[in-house]
Amino acid sequence: MNDRPAPAPPPRLRRWFWAVLFVLAGVTLLFEVTELDLRLQDRFYDFGQRRWVIDAADPVGRALCYDGPKALVWVAGLTALALAAGPAAWRERWGLDRRGLWLAVLTIATVPALAGLGKKISNTFCPSEIRRYGGDVPYVKLFEAFPEDDRPARRGGGFPAGHASGGFALMGLAWVRAGRRWRTGLILAGLGLGWWMGGYQMLKGAHYLSHTVTTMLLAGMTILVWRKVLRV
């Protein structure tokens, strides 16, 4: 039952993909033509004390918002992999779908990988690295060039939000079993964890809002692609 042959992919997946891509393009344009990133980030930085709302060195905050969630993502991914590759009896016991489990595994693996690739090619710096917030490089937007006489000696690796990508990738768990309530709950849980992780990074100056929003939308597009490939 849970390892049934794959049906034809739902035709609405393509429409959803283009819809999310359109939203991503609109969001990118919004952040390029406005100062929304800086206006929001200013609220997280104390210019008098020259420090962020959250101290990156605080062990409690790091455990709750960085190391803990990252461990949860690893556990979820490895568990999904074991269930997908293991005997059918394991899946039947919990009413799990094998293709849905592979969807989760591939999403959890590829969303952070895509975020890491984006970091290597975007040459964008984190808020804490720009001069406005005590850093040493000028602020430029994603599609802006650095001034000819003020080019950083190193490349930036701030875009998109890598840490939050793991949380958003957990939305891929929504198809491991049937049921609208299950699906809705897991999607909301993935969104919640992604913003929990991404919000922490913003509050300590590691990312802008645009970085986290972009990562969320990329995660959604990745899920749609894998759903079409796996026919989930």
NORWO-V838669 format. One record per residue. N is the residue number from 1. SS is DSSP state (H for helix, E for strand, L for the rest). Layout:
<<N;SS> <N;SS>>
This chain:
<<1;L> <2;L> <3;L> <4;L> <5;L> <6;L> <7;L> <8;L> <9;L> <10;L> <11;L> <12;H> <13;H> <14;H> <15;H> <16;H> <17;H> <18;H> <19;H> <20;H> <21;H> <22;H> <23;H> <24;H> <25;H> <26;H> <27;H> <28;H> <29;H> <30;H> <31;H> <32;H> <33;H> <34;L> <35;L> <36;H> <37;H> <38;H> <39;H> <40;H> <41;H> <42;H> <43;L> <44;L> <45;E> <46;E> <47;L> <48;L> <49;L> <50;L> <51;E> <52;E> <53;L> <54;L> <55;L> <56;L> <57;L> <58;L> <59;H> <60;H> <61;H> <62;H> <63;H> <64;H> <65;H> <66;H> <67;H> <68;H> <69;H> <70;H> <71;H> <72;H> <73;H> <74;H> <75;H> <76;H> <77;H> <78;H> <79;H> <80;H> <81;H> <82;H> <83;H> <84;H> <85;H> <86;L> <87;L> <88;H> <89;H> <90;H> <91;H> <92;H> <93;H> <94;H> <95;L> <96;L> <97;L> <98;H> <99;H> <100;H> <101;H> <102;H> <103;H> <104;H> <105;H> <106;H> <107;H> <108;H> <109;H> <110;H> <111;H> <112;H> <113;H> <114;H> <115;H> <116;H> <117;H> <118;H> <119;H> <120;H> <121;H> <122;H> <123;L> <124;L> <125;L> <126;L> <127;H> <128;H> <129;H> <130;E> <131;H> <132;H> <133;H> <134;L> <135;L> <136;L> <137;E> <138;L> <139;L> <140;L> <141;L> <142;L> <143;L> <144;L> <145;L> <146;L> <147;L> <148;L> <149;L> <150;L> <151;L> <152;L> <153;L> <154;L> <155;L> <156;L> <157;L> <158;L> <159;L> <160;L> <161;L> <162;H> <163;H> <164;H> <165;H> <166;H> <167;H> <168;H> <169;H> <170;H> <171;H> <172;H> <173;H> <174;H> <175;H> <176;L> <177;L> <178;L> <179;L> <180;H> <181;H> <182;H> <183;H> <184;H> <185;H> <186;H> <187;H> <188;H> <189;H> <190;H> <191;H> <192;H> <193;H> <194;H> <195;H> <196;H> <197;H> <198;H> <199;H> <200;H> <201;H> <202;H> <203;H> <204;L> <205;L> <206;L> <207;L> <208;L> <209;H> <210;H> <211;H> <212;H> <213;H> <214;H> <215;H> <216;H> <217;H> <218;H> <219;H> <220;H> <221;H> <222;H> <223;H> <224;H> <225;H> <226;H> <227;H> <228;H> <229;H> <230;H> <231;L> <232;L>>
